[in-house]
């Protein structure tokens, strides 16, 4: 009996020593794609904006097979900041009052305004002080009273009378006293109908600053529409989520009015950008998607894509919202009554929410980002664990890592993914040891009757 217990003890000791070597060791050679990293700024923590090419090269959409190794082949501690985590903050949707700004058609100066308020604080009158009242006076734009919104302004949403179709371009100016105005760029809204499709582009992005008044002045005053509503989205930190875009993707199949693209894995796509190679293009389109192995196509988006001249400039609408639905195959159908998208098959770019990787640099450089391991399991830490006392300000001050273009990345050891001969050798030693111990135990058990 004591001999058998001794054999069992040797067996457990052997497993304790050899199994961690075979099972727990991260090996750079297991990863099919290896991308060199260059570091700048102050460490030891570095943050990296993951290129879309890394997402496409991974074997898992949740990046569980992502690692960072140092020059000695040691895996580094890291955290992932998933895209959109900081953008989903509370936002306020506020309806505001609007007032017409009238003036001479060919006036070079912007209309001056004067505001009078009642005891309740309501804006009751807007006058044009600088322009004389004349027969050629036209509607040149609109004044929005945003004084009731204290938070930064991020998006303007307009609605206007139905008889006005086409593109509407205007400049945006902001003021706190109606005397001094600062430029906030330009806005464009559109209402187009074609065949059985209609597109309303009513949202205009704002710079995320506060203002008591907004002034919208139309580039072509005769085209200024009658507003029906004006709303503003505001919030302390609300802003559009940053996207990571792919390179141009060519279709895997193409026929008249229908194109299909196959991705390496299912990704939660937020937007798709369709190449409009030819000018004067107008095409209603629909986008559907599905995962690998699924027969049914799922509707994702419908819209009107265009590349058209307007007031001496070119207006372009080449993107569609996909809302983060995970798909591996995309299909674009084009209504050929609009002339299609041209003679050549279009390429597309797809965008997903940007993801940051933060790692703690330990050991000797160079550092390598690795992915593409089929049996990968998640190893990322919470950011608060990786960086004690973490906050947004500290994150912005971290050193920066930059990934080399994926086409220039090293391809590893040249072995197939998962074919690591060192690990296979450890497994062989482990199995041989177990077999030897089992043989010894069997021999002891057979020897017991003769010994008695």
Beta strands, then each sheet from edge to edge (+ up, - down):
strand 1: 33-40
strand 2: 45-49
strand 3: 67-69
strand 4: 78-81
strand 5: 92-95
strand 6: 97-104
strand 7: 113-117
strand 8: 123-128
strand 9: 137-145
strand 10: 153-160
strand 11: 166-175
strand 12: 182-194
strand 13: 197-201
strand 14: 203-209
strand 15: 213-218
strand 16: 227-234
strand 17: 243-245
strand 18: 253-255
strand 19: 258-274
strand 20: 281-290
strand 21: 298-310
strand 22: 313-317
strand 23: 319-334
strand 24: 348-353
strand 25: 356-360
strand 26: 367-371
strand 27: 399-403
sheet 1: 3+ 26- 1+ 27- 2- 25+ 4-
sheet 2: 5+ 16- 10+ 14-
sheet 3: 6+ 9- 15+ 11- 12+ 13-
sheet 4: 7+ 8-
sheet 5: 17+ 24- 19+ 18-
sheet 6: 17+ 24- 19+ 23- 20+ 21- 22+
end
